[in-house]
Amino acid sequence: MSRPERITYLDVLRGIAIVLMVVNHTSRWWVDVSMGWPRYWLVYGSMLLPATIFLFLVGFVLPLPFRDRPLPPLAQAWPNYVRRGLGIVIAGLLLNVIVFRDEPVYAGGVLQTIGLCVILTAPGVWIARSHAGRIALLALAALLYVTFVFAVPALRTWAAQHVEVARALVYDFPLWPWLAPPLVGVVAGTMWLAARERGPEAERRFFGILAAAGVACLIAYDAWEALWPTTPRFGFARDFVVNRHWTPRGASLLLIGGSVAILMSLTYWVCEVRRVSLRPLVILGQTAMMLYFLHQVLAYTLVKEALGWSFHSWSLYWAWNVVLIVVLLGISKVWLTLRPRLRRGRRPQPQATAPTAA
């Protein structure tokens, strides 16, 4: 399977997601609890989008390698997705070993969920080729979420009774219901590629419709908040918390879905239509997987554990966030330089063949 073409706006979107994830983790680990409600709101607000963006993009980019050639049989292509997904799962387990040493190695995490979603969502590339298949994938995504909603009380009880198993299966962004964003993503990615093949105007119409859907979600969110206000209006208590981890509900789901749709449309318009160069975000996006791993080592293992820093000043906190992101950007530039050489070094060299006698 060929490596997918780099699409600038997708790299920018990943770059935005990794910056938001850095802020979410540093707000948890660096800001002292004495900073009060602003710390709480920053932790909650910075958690709404990044993982959702990454999981949505898992499905969105899956059809990309086949944009200019027929789909091979699923049985032929799926092992490549399995290898890629298992590599990401192993990276997540390694992160537990290196950074989260107070957790069991098998504890669930975002990387494990991303890796499993690569494996499980891959057949959707073949299913989404038909209109009926796309409807079926969207229905499955909705079913995953709705059944989770009804199961939340039972899941809370079960997780309390089966602590160790729950740490692996129902922990940080578990497959149920977080397989839903990649399923929606593979449908959206298939439709986007079909529009892209028809030409620039069709592609712009696709993102115009996507932006309009995002605006509709935000309008519905505002209406929901006006008619059935949540308590609190902004915070974890208005969503589902199962096994001490968060899943959006109701109004939050509309806010997240609308924000992701608008953000994706905006990055497309800025990068592909207006041709604005957002090179730092592109670099961060191109190395997002490596940075997801590395920034936690730096922010948690080095700054929180080894140095023991805890900020009581917002100006200092934001200044050190800028320093961290600049450091990550510098490492990313070095990594992008070294990565092609490492790949070339891993490729088997062709063997010389002896000339045949005439």
Secondary structure, 3 states (H helix, E strand, C coil): CCCCCCCHHHHHHHHHHHHHHHHHHHHHHCECHHHCHHHHHHHHHHHCCHHHHHHHHHHHCCCHHHCCCCCCCHHHHHHHHHHHHHHHHHHHHHHHHHCCCCCCCCCCCHHHHHHHHHHHHCCHHHHCCCHHHHHHHHHHHHHHHHHHHHHHHHHHHHHHHCHHHHHHHCCCCCHHHHCHHHHHHHHHHHHHHHHHHHCHHHHHHHHHHHHHHHHHHHHHHHHHHHHCCCCCCCCHHHCEEECCEEECCHHHHHHHHHHHHHHHHHHHHHHHHCCCCCHHHHHHHHCHHHHHHHHHHHHHHHHHHHHCCCECCHHHHHHHHHHHHHHHHHHHHHHHHHHHHHHHHHCCCCCCCCCCCC
